[in-house]
Amino acid sequence: MATALDLLVEYSNRYGSDPGMVLAGGGNTSMKTDQTLYVKGSGTSLATITGDGFVVMSRRKLGEIWRRKYSEKQAVREAAVLEDMMAARLPGEEAKRPSVETLLHDLFPQKYVLHVHPSRVNALTCSADADGADAVKKLFPEAVWVEECEPGYILASKCREKLAEYRQENDRDANVVFLQNHGIFFAAKTVAGLDEIVADVMNRLDANIKIRPDFTEAETDRTIAAKIAPVLRMLYDPEGGASVVFSADKTSMQFAESAESFEILKQPLSPDHIVYCKAEPLFLEDFTPEGIAAAFRELTERRGFMPKIVAAKGIGIFALGKTMKEAKTADAVWHDAMAITVMAENFGGVRHMAPAMVDFIVNWEVESYRAKVSLAAGGGKKLAGKIAVVTGSAQGFGEGIARFLASEGAAVVIADMNFEGAKKTAESIATDCGTGTLAVSANVSDEDSVRTMIEDTVLTFGGLDIFVNNAGIVRAGSLEEMTKKNLELVTAVNYTAYFLCAKYASAVMKLQRSAAPDYMTDIIEINSKSGLAGSNKNFAYAGSKFGGIGLTQSFALELAPYGIKVNAVCPGNFLDGPLWSDPEKGLFVQYLNAGKVPGAKTVDDVRKFYEAKVPLGRGCRIEDVAKAVAYIIDQKYETGQAVPVTGGQEMLK
């Protein structure tokens, strides 16, 4: 039989997983007995909270808070109340921090309480009609209405007063409380009763909301958007640890049409919008790096904080964060603000928070703590926050390199012509490493495909720090056997594609450098030992790889002023990978059929021949290449180099 705590966890997870009810892991729940209150811990997510995530409080000690007299000075008062609230935790609960609304939860005599901020509710609480509580009284005559006031002790005091008045006037306890520009409280004796009350309120709201936002995708200029995001990313964090999320839906585009249409969004609607999106967004009309930087810095200097939401005129919305989670949360909360603004038209138009309330939330330590805890990133990995593209990474060396980069904390783009394979690899890496991944269908020999690959990367993650040019192809054969078609195919994939990828990758890296003059990035070509020494009856491949070394050295010279290091890794034979061992198209089969190994009668003969060429007696492995890639990224004083990873078969000269 389920315990009361089990029921608390169940309905917390259920409502917390509903995006129509809970945003950014926000909201809080509680369950009480005569002596104790189990309340959601600050910074935890309702969708995933377990029994251990609730803080067990003494109701007697919470009740004593109302018998104490506190300073009229806000900072002193709130610090003292917080100290007393912390002292109400039961022994063993000291490591947990109770929800900021703990006092409100304790006010309700009902066993179960749910506090959330649905956009449909806040379309009403943040409306002009609600300014006089008219719409609330009309739609919900049985509910309690609490006008906007300072959160914390003042809000709890106001709710205590209103709940007492309601009880006296109606001879029963209220089970619904609307908080102006904030959200709603539901309370009931049972979970089933709670669900019934929630459904009734939401159904009545839905019946009265005719005007709604449209968040379906809209047309925009992706190329311009992809030039804005990298600059914003580096302005937000010159060390390159930030992420940027871009959106261009129909409602966003309506607001971003002009400075005038965006003006209604310049003031915040609720504490959550301030906590996760800051108190003022930025509107851009000049998309040059200099123009973006000037506007960004003006707002930062004027307000004392960097913008987390940036609207580009006619282009869309950018959400910024120190991590991808933080940027995605800002994006979701900003879309909530737009939804409320649109739906408030059903109730006489939108009402913003009072300026004094905005200033209070901006400086309120409790809300700052909540945001920091809920958005905290896991940590300490070398490449945390970095963004990498690896071409030809659905399998083989490319997959191994992508996995290594992800294991070190980087967000990775799996780019491959085999899109289904890329999707499976991206999903697997995301599961195994817990980092952001993106699968892209890419033909690296096609310029439009390369451009799209880079734009997809930038508009998903915000920029580009590491580009690994791994995609390659082999067509072995003698002069007599090689066709012009095969020679051109090898050249297109191994040589021309490197030029295309470097062209578009470096353009993003240059934009980042314009905003952060000391920032360094990497372009890494996965070359081959065949780029260091000729290869008998494999001239098409060797020639393309020799050319790749030439491109690497030339790109390095050109891009050095922009802090872009360009290097090559030259692996030995990856004998265990599909390039060599595929039973139909692998190099063992190709070389056997081409007679490249004198006297070889079987594939095994060909393998032994190549193993014997390596002083260390084995083929190259993925981890060998990954370590070379790690060195290239980590060092800051090498560019234009071709690093052999051949077991001594080919050495630096």
N, C-alpha and C positions, 0 to 999 in steps of 0.2 A: 504493500500500500504506500502510495506517494506521501511523503512528509510535506509539511508546509514549506520547508526550504526547497524541496524538489519542485513544488508548484511555482514558487517564486522564480527559480531558474528557468522553468519551462516557459512561462509567459514572458519573461524578460528576453529570452532568446527568440521567441516567436515575434514579438513586436520589434525587437532590435534588428531582425532580419528583413523587415518590411520597409522598403525605401519610402513608401508613402507615409510612414509613421516616424521613422527615426533616420537622422542624417549624421554622418561622420561619427558614428558610435555614440552619439549624444543621448540625452534623456537619462532618466534614472528611475529605479523601482525600489520598492521596499516591502517588507512583511514584518508584522509586529506581534508580540505577545504582551501580556500585562507588564512584564518587567523589561523586555528587550526589544530593540529595533534592529532588524537586518536591513542595511541600506547599501546601495551600490557604491563601490569604491570609486573615488575620483580618478579619471583617466582610463577606466576600463570600458569595454564595449559591451553593450547589451546583447548584441548578436552572439557573442562567444563567451559571455561570463559564466563562470561555474560557481558553486557554493562558496568556494574560497575567495571569490572576488567581492563578496559582501562583507561589510564591516559591522560587527556586532556591538551595539551601543546600549548603554544603560539609560532607560527611559526616565528613571528617577533623576539622574544627573542632568539629562537634557531638560527636564522640567524645572530644575533649579535655576537654569539660565534666565528664565522669565522672572525670577524673584530678585535678580541682581540689578543693580543700577550701573549703567555704563557711561563712559564719557560722551559728550556731545560732539567731540572731534571725531570725524569719520575714521581716520586711519587708526587712531588709538582704540576706538570702539570696536572696529572689525577685528583688530589684532587680539583684543581681549576675548571677544566672543569666540574666535577661532580657537584660542587656547583652551577655553572652557569646553568647547565642543570636542576637541581632541582628548581632553581629560575624561570625557564620557565614554570613551572606548573601554570595552572590557579587557581584562588582562589577557595577553596573547594577541591582541589586535593592534598593538602599537606600531607595527610596520605599515599599516594601511591608513589611507587618508579618506575619510567619509565624504560623500557627495556634498557639494556646497549647499544643496537644498535639504540637508538632513533635518533641520528644525521644522521645515514645512511638512515633511513626511510624518514627523511625530505628532503634528497638530491634528491629523485626521484620526478619528477613533476607529475607522474601518481597518481591517486586517491587511488588505492589499492596496497598494498605491502605485500608480503609473504616471510619470511626468514626461511628456514628449513635446516636440515642436513641429508638428506636421505643417507643410506649406498651406494646406487647405484651412487649417485652424488659424494660422497666422495671416492668411488673407483677410480674416475677420479681425483678429486682434491688432493688426497693423493697418487698419482701415480708418478712413475719415469718419465713417459712421460710428465706429467703435470709440472714437475720441470722446463721445458723450455716452458711450455704452448703449446707444439706441438699438443697433443691430443685434447685439448680444441679448438684450432684454426681450426683443421681439422674437428671436429664433429660439432662445433658451431661457425662458422665464424661471426655470427651476435652478439655474446655475448662479454661481457667485462671480462677480466681476471685480477685478482688482486693477486699479489704475496704475500706470507706470510709476515706479519708484526705485530707489537704490536697491540692488540685489543684496543678499546677505541678511543681516539682522533687521534692517528696515523693512524689507519685503516680507520676511517671516512675521514681523510684528503686525504689518498691515493685513496679512492673510489671517492671522490669529484673531484680529479685531473683526474682520468681515465674516469669518466662520462662526464666531460667537454671535454676531448680530443675526445671521441666517438661522442659527439654531433657536434663538429666542423668538424670532418672528414666525418660524415655520414649525416649531416643535419637532424638528428632526435635523439630522446632519446632512450637510451638502455632500454630493458625490461628484460634482463637476465644478472646477474653478478655472476661469479664463484669466490669464495674466496679460495685460496690455503690452504689445510689442515684445512678447516673450514666448508664450506657449500655453499649455493646458495641463491640469491635474485631474486624474480620474481616481476614484476611491470606491471600494466595495468590500463586503464581508467575505466574498468568495471570488475565485478566479472566473467562474462562469458568470457571476454577476458583473464583474469588471468588463468582461468581453461584451456583454449585452449593452452596457452603458456606452462603451467605446463605439460599437457598431451604430447605435442610435444617433450619437452626435455626428459621426462621420457621414451617415446617410442624410441627415438633415442639411449638413453643409453642402454635400454633393448636389442636392436638389436645388440649392440656391446659387450654385456657381455655374454660370453659363459661359462666361469669358474665361478661356484657359490658354496657357502658353503652348507654343508649338516648337518642340525641340527636335523635330526631324531635320536631317542634314540639308544645308543650303549651299548653293554655289558660292565659291570664293576664289580669290587668286592665291593658290597654294604657294606659288613661287615667291610672292612677296611675303607671305606668312613665314615661309622658311628662312627668309632673310632677317626677319624681326626677332624670332625666337632665340637664336644663338646670342644676340646682343643682350637681350633681357636676361638670359641665363647668367652671363658673365657679370653683368651689373649687379645681379642679386648675390652672386658669390664669385669673386675674382679667382678663387682657387678651383673653380670648375666642379663644385660639389652639388650644384643646384639642378633642379629639373623644371621643365616648363611643359604644361599641357595646353594644347590648342583646341578650340571648338568653334565651329561655324554653323550653328543651327539657325532656324528661321527667326526665333525670338531674339537670340543674341544679335543677329544681323540687323534686326529692326532697331534695337537699342544702340547699336554701333554705327548706325547710318550717319549720325552727325553729333557734334558736341551738344547740340540742343536736345536731341532725342536721348542722349546718354545722361543728361543732367539729373534726371529723376532717380538715378541709381547712385549718385555721388554721396548720398547720406545713408548711414546704416539703418536697418530695420529692427534688429534684435541683437542681444549679446553674442549669440553664436556667429553672426555675420562679422562682428568686430573681431572676435577671438580667432576665427579661421581665415578671414579675408581682409583684415585690418579695417580701419575706419574710413578710408578713402581710396577709391580705385584711381587709376591713371588713364587718361584718354589721349591717344596719340594721333596726330595728323601728319607729322613729319617722320617718314620711315627711314631716313638716312641714319647710319650709326651715330653720327654726331647729334642729330635731332632727337633720337631715342634717348641717348645718354643725358642730354640737357634736360629733357622733360622728367626723366626718372630722378635725376639728382635734385631738381627743383622741388619735387614733391617730398623727397626724402628729407631735405634740409628744412623745409617748411613745417612738416608734420612730425619729424623725429622718428619716422619709421619708413621702411621701404615698401612700395606697393606690392601686394600679392596678386592683384587683379589688374590687368592692362587690356584696355579695349583699343583696337586699331581701326580707325575710321574705314568702314566699308570692307574690312577684312575678317574680323572676328575677335574672339576673346582669348587671352593668354592667362593661365593661372600659374603662379610661381611658388616654389617651395624648396626647402633645403634638401628634401628627399622626394622621390616620386610619390610616395604615400601622402606627403604633405601637399604637394601640388594637386594631386587628384582630389584630396579632401577640399582644398580651396575651390577647385572647379565645381565640385558637387554643391558646396554651400552657396557659391555664387549663383548657380542655376536655381537654387532654392530662393534666393533673393529676387531673381528675375520672375520666378513663378509667383511669388507673393505679390510683387508689384503689379503683375498682369491681373491676377485673380482679385486683388483688392478693388479693381474697377467694379466688381459686382456689389461692393459695399461702399460706394461713394468715393473711391479713389484711395491712394496710399497715404499713410501717416508715418513719418519717420520718427526715430527716437529723438527725444529732446537733447539738445547739445550738452547739457549738464550730465545727462545719463551716459552719453557717448564718452565724455571725458572720464567719467567714473569707471566705466568698463575698461577703457584703454589702460588705465593705471591700476586696475584691481588685481592684486597678487593672486587671489584664488583662481580667477579665470585664466590668468597666465599659466599657472601651474597645471590646470586642466588641459590646456592646449599642448604644453610641453610633454606631459606624460602620454597623452593619447597619440601624439604624432612622433614619439621618440623612435629613432631608427636603431636597428641592431647594428652592432658595431665593430669598428676597428679594422675592417678589411682594407687592404692596400688600394684597391680600385673602387671603393665605395663611392657612388655618385658619378663615376665615369660612364661614358656611353661609347659602345664599340660596335662596329660592323665587321662581320667576317663573311666574305663571299665564298661560295662553294662549301657551305658548312652544314649541309644536311647529313653528311656522313664523313668518315675518314679524318684526315688531318684537320680539316676545317671544323668539324664537330668537336674534335679534341681541343682545339685552340679556343673555341667559343665556350666550352665547358670550363676550361681553365680560367678564362677571363671572368666568367660568371661566378666561379668559386671564390674569386678574389673580390667580388662585390660589384662588378660592372653590369650595367644593363646591356644586353647583347641583341643584335639584330642577326637573325639567321637568314642569309640571302642565298637563294639557290634556284636554279631552273626547275628542280624537283620540288614544287611548292608543297605537295602533300608530305614529302619527307621533311621539308623545312618546318612545317607545322608540328609534326610529331617530335622533332628534335627540340623545337622551342618549348613545347609543353613539358617535355621531359626535363630540360634544363631548369625551367621555372620551378618545377616540383622539387628537383634535387637540390637546387642552390638558393631558392627563395628570392631570386632577383627578377627584375623586369625583362621580358623577352618579347621579340616581335619577329614573326615570320614574313618574309617578303619574297615574292616571285621575281627573280631578276635574271636577265640575260645580259651579262656584263659586256658583251660585244655590241650591244645596241644602246645608243646614246640616250634615247628617250627612257629606256628601262633603267639605266643608271641614274638619270636625273630623278626619276620617280622613287627609286630606292633611297636616295639621299633625302629627298623631301619627306618621305614616309618616316624615316628615322628622326629627322629634326622635329616634325610635327607631332611625333609620339613622345619623344623624350626631351626635346629642347635644344639639342646640339649634337656635337660629334667630337670625341677626343682620340679615339683609336680606330684607324681603318686598316684592316688586314686583308690585303689582296691575295686571296688564297685560291680562287677558282682557276683551274688549269685543265689542260687536255693534252694527251699524248697520241701521236700517230707515228709509229715507227716504220722504217722502211729504207731500202737502199735508193740510190739515185734512179736506178731502173724502175723501181717499184713505186716510188712516191709520185702522187698525182698533184697537179697544181691546186685542185680543190682542197685536198687534205693539207697541203702546205699553207694555204690561205686560211683554213679553219684554225690551225694551230696558232698561226700568227695573230689572228683576230682575237682569240681567247687569251693567249698568253702574253701578248705584247700590246696590241691596240687597246684591249680592255683595261690594261693597267693605266694607260694614259687617260682613258675616260674616267675611271674611278678616281684617280689622283686629281683630275681637273675639278670634279664636283665635290669631292671630300675636302680638298684644300680650300675651296671657296667658303665653306662653312667655318673651317678652322681660322681662316683669315678674319671673318666677322667676329669670332670670339676674341681673337687677339686685339681687335680694334677697341674692344670694351675692357680688356684686361691685358695691358701691354707686356706683362711678364709671363703670361700663360703659355705653356708648351704642349704640343700635341704630337701625335705619331701617325705616320703612314708606313706600313710594314708590308713589303712584298714577300710572299712565300715563294722563293725562287727554287733552286735545285743545285745539287753538285754539278749538274750538267750545264749550269751557268758559269761554272768555274773551269771546266775542262771539256773538250769536245767529246762527243758520244758517237761511236761507230754505228752506222745505219740508223741513226736517230737524230739526224741533223736538223730536221724541222723543229723538234722540241728544243734541242741544244741551242740552235740559233735564236729561238724566241727567248730563251732564258738568258743568253748572253746579252741580248737586246734589253732584257729587263734590268740587268745590272747597269747598263748604260743609262736607262731611264732613271733608275734609283739615284745614281750619282748626279745626274743632271737636275732632277727634281730637288735633290738635297741642296744644291747650290742656289736654285731659284727661290726655294721656300724658307731657307734659313732665316732671312730677315723677319719672317712672320712667326718664328718660334716653332715651326713645323719640322720635326726630325723625320727624315726619310731613310729607311734602312731596309736591307733584305736579309732573310734567313735562307740559307742554302742547305736543305736537308739532304742526307744520304737516302738510299733506297728504303722506302717504307714497305718492306717485303711482306708484312702481315696485313696490309691494307687492301681494299678492293681494287685500287689502281693496279696493283701487281697481281693479286691472287684471284681476281674474278675469273671463273673457269671459261668464260666465253670471250671477254674483251680485255682481260688483264694482260699486263706486260709480260708475264711469264709465257703466256700463250703466244702473244705477238712476237716476242723475241725468238721463241722456239720456231715458229712458222717462218720468220724472216731469216733464219739461219745465223742469227747474230752471235750465238755461242757455238764455236766449232766443236763438233762431235756430240753435242747434246741431243739425246734421243727422247727425253721426257722433261716435263715441267720441273721435276725435282732436280734434274741435272742443271737446269738453268738457275734455280735457286741456289744450289751449292756453289755454282760458279761465282755468283754475285756476293755471297757471304764470304768467300775466300778473298775477295778484294779488300775487305774491311779489316784494318789492323786489330780492331777490338772484336772482330769475329761475329757481328750480328748486324741486322738491319736497323735503320733508324726507327724510333718509336715516338708516339705522340708526346709523351712527357719530355722527351729530349727537345723537341721543337718548342713546347710550351715554356720551358726554362729559358730558351734563347729569346723568345718573345718577351718574357718577363724582364730579362736583362735590358733589352732595347728600350722598353717603356720606362724602366726605373732610372737608367742613366740619363744624364743631361748634357753630355759632352761628346756624343758620337752621332754623326750623321753621314749619309752616303756610304755606309759600310755594308759589306756582304759577309755575314757571319756564317761560317761553315759549321754544320752539325752533321758530320759524316763519319764519326768514329775513326778519324784519321785518314780516311780514303782520299780526301782532298783537303789541303791545308792552306792557310793564309800565306801569301807570297809577298 
